[in-house]
Amino acid sequence: MKVLICDATDPKALQLIEAAGIEVVNQPDITPEELLQVIPDYPCMVVRSRTKVTRAVLDAGTSLKAVVRAGVGLDNIDVAYAKEKGVQVLNTPTASTQSVAELTVAYMMALARNIPQMTASMKAGKWEKKTFLGSEISGKTLGLIGSGRIGLAVADRAIALGMTVIAFDPYVSELPKVTLMDLDELLSKADYISLHVPHTDETHNILNPEAFEKMKAGVRIINCGRGGTIDEEALYQAIQDGKVAGAALDVYAEEPLSDKKLYSLDQVIGSPHIGAGTREAKERVGQEAAQKVIETQLG
Ligand SMILES: NC(=O)c1ccc[n+]([C@@H]2O[C@H](COP(=O)([O-])OP(=O)(O)OC[C@H]3O[C@@H](n4cnc5c(N)ncnc54)[C@H](O)[C@@H]3O)[C@@H](O)[C@H]2O)c1
């Protein structure tokens, strides 16, 4: 039994798989062309987000029984075709929940107090005590679009910080401590809007020009969910118009980000899709992925 590791994976995870008696072939930089050449030999492969498990890879993988995604989103895997071919697709959905929730809360604080902008000003040798008037998040309303694992972990933290939490999630019928409502009502009530939905046909540009129009003036937006859920041109315009006071982005319609227009605005802060980028989450992702490999390979 052997497994092909296609992207950089926690070394402890590889040791766990080997300890179970499965041969590990570690090719963290494998190219798409090399993958097509070698995949026929493997019953199992592990990917993060770099490697794309396309229809061509699934067709070439004549021995393939399982694809393990060390992470949450499955955007880099043709899941429907894998299902058709009888190839199991497994992920590690809970491993990064806390890390993403903590980054979201950090962004709310950073937006409320202009922390990145103040740091830049200090580094430039300035002492701008009057420029950066902040606001409190306590007493404010957080609107969650998507109230699954991460949305709820954010809700718990926001409630502990004195916020009221409301949510739009048509697939959830009841939540303790969070008031569910339709999207228009949420847009009109929220001081902070945070997205925690997958990118689907329904959520594509869910924050579009019409949605921005319905928001309160001075609203702040956070996206640590998935790119493609915010119309980035509409966000740019809403910031220029003064409707949106600030935005914190970890994910983008196109990654790596090539259009730097949003980042030309002082009100935009962000990161390069590192919501799950903590030591703890990486270890947990590796361990859960190893467990999935062992379960599928040893039955
Ligand atoms: N930034 C990062 O590094 C990072 C890391 C991990 C996860 N994520 C992303 O965060 C998102 C949330 O992850 P999760 O673990 O909470 O997933 P989850 O499946 O637990 O929750 C997603 C929620 O979105 C809801 N939803 C689906 N379609 C919707 C719609 N049209 N309108 C409103 N709600 C809708 C679902 O009902 C569900 O409750 C995912 O897209 C995931 O890929 C990002």
The ligand as an SDF file (V2000), in Angstrom:
LIG
                    3D

 44 48  0  0  0  0  0  0  0  0999 V2000
   -9.4500   31.5180    5.0160 N   0  0  0  0  0  0  0  0  0  0  0  0
   -9.0850   30.2750    5.1730 C   0  0  0  0  0  0  0  0  0  0  0  0
   -7.8870   29.9440    5.1950 O   0  0  0  0  0  0  0  0  0  0  0  0
  -10.1280   29.2220    5.3790 C   0  0  0  0  0  0  0  0  0  0  0  0
   -9.8200   28.0880    6.1480 C   0  0  0  0  0  0  0  0  0  0  0  0
  -10.8210   27.1530    6.3810 C   0  0  0  0  0  0  0  0  0  0  0  0
  -12.0770   27.3190    5.8160 C   0  0  0  0  0  0  0  0  0  0  0  0
  -12.3350   28.4020    5.0360 N   0  0  0  0  0  0  0  0  0  0  0  0
  -13.6390   28.5710    4.3940 C   0  0  0  0  0  0  0  0  0  0  0  0
  -14.5710   29.0370    5.3520 O   0  0  0  0  0  0  0  0  0  0  0  0
  -15.8900   28.7030    4.9110 C   0  0  0  0  0  0  0  0  0  0  0  0
  -16.7170   28.1860    6.0760 C   0  0  0  0  0  0  0  0  0  0  0  0
  -16.1340   27.0090    6.6150 O   0  0  0  0  0  0  0  0  0  0  0  0
  -16.9360   26.1240    7.6710 P   0  0  0  0  0  0  0  0  0  0  0  0
  -15.9850   25.0930    8.1810 O   0  0  0  0  0  0  0  0  0  0  0  0
  -17.6640   26.9950    8.6250 O   0  0  0  0  0  0  0  0  0  0  0  0
  -17.9840   25.4260    6.6870 O   0  0  0  0  0  0  0  0  0  0  0  0
  -19.4260   24.8630    7.0760 P   0  0  0  0  0  0  0  0  0  0  0  0
  -19.8160   23.9480    5.9780 O   0  0  0  0  0  0  0  0  0  0  0  0
  -19.4250   24.3500    8.4750 O   0  0  0  0  0  0  0  0  0  0  0  0
  -20.3390   26.1810    7.0380 O   0  0  0  0  0  0  0  0  0  0  0  0
  -20.7390   26.8130    5.8640 C   0  0  0  0  0  0  0  0  0  0  0  0
  -22.1130   27.3800    6.1150 C   0  0  0  0  0  0  0  0  0  0  0  0
  -22.5140   28.1290    4.9640 O   0  0  0  0  0  0  0  0  0  0  0  0
  -23.9050   27.9330    4.8060 C   0  0  0  0  0  0  0  0  0  0  0  0
  -24.3330   28.2750    3.4620 N   0  0  0  0  0  0  0  0  0  0  0  0
  -24.2110   27.5360    2.3110 C   0  0  0  0  0  0  0  0  0  0  0  0
  -24.7730   28.1940    1.2820 N   0  0  0  0  0  0  0  0  0  0  0  0
  -25.2390   29.3690    1.7940 C   0  0  0  0  0  0  0  0  0  0  0  0
  -25.9120   30.4820    1.2190 C   0  0  0  0  0  0  0  0  0  0  0  0
  -26.2510   30.5040   -0.0870 N   0  0  0  0  0  0  0  0  0  0  0  0
  -26.2230   31.5290    2.0220 N   0  0  0  0  0  0  0  0  0  0  0  0
  -25.9010   31.5180    3.3430 C   0  0  0  0  0  0  0  0  0  0  0  0
  -25.2960   30.4750    3.9530 N   0  0  0  0  0  0  0  0  0  0  0  0
  -24.9610   29.4130    3.1710 C   0  0  0  0  0  0  0  0  0  0  0  0
  -24.0970   26.4500    5.1250 C   0  0  0  0  0  0  0  0  0  0  0  0
  -25.4510   26.1860    5.4370 O   0  0  0  0  0  0  0  0  0  0  0  0
  -23.1790   26.2780    6.3250 C   0  0  0  0  0  0  0  0  0  0  0  0
  -23.8670   26.4730    7.5460 O   0  0  0  0  0  0  0  0  0  0  0  0
  -15.7120   27.6650    3.7860 C   0  0  0  0  0  0  0  0  0  0  0  0
  -15.9120   28.2810    2.5460 O   0  0  0  0  0  0  0  0  0  0  0  0
  -14.2600   27.2730    3.8910 C   0  0  0  0  0  0  0  0  0  0  0  0
  -13.7190   26.8890    2.6410 O   0  0  0  0  0  0  0  0  0  0  0  0
  -11.3920   29.3580    4.8180 C   0  0  0  0  0  0  0  0  0  0  0  0
  1  2  1  0
  2  3  2  0
  2  4  1  0
  4  5  1  0
  4 44  2  0
  5  6  2  0
  6  7  1  0
  7  8  2  0
  8  9  1  0
  8 44  1  0
  9 10  1  0
  9 42  1  0
 10 11  1  0
 11 12  1  0
 11 40  1  0
 12 13  1  0
 13 14  1  0
 14 15  2  0
 14 16  1  0
 14 17  1  0
 17 18  1  0
 18 19  2  0
 18 20  1  0
 18 21  1  0
 21 22  1  0
 22 23  1  0
 23 24  1  0
 23 38  1  0
 24 25  1  0
 25 26  1  0
 25 36  1  0
 26 27  1  0
 26 35  1  0
 27 28  2  0
 28 29  1  0
 29 30  1  0
 29 35  2  0
 30 31  1  0
 30 32  2  0
 32 33  1  0
 33 34  2  0
 34 35  1  0
 36 37  1  0
 36 38  1  0
 38 39  1  0
 40 41  1  0
 40 42  1  0
 42 43  1  0
M  CHG  2   8   1  16  -1
M  END
$$$$
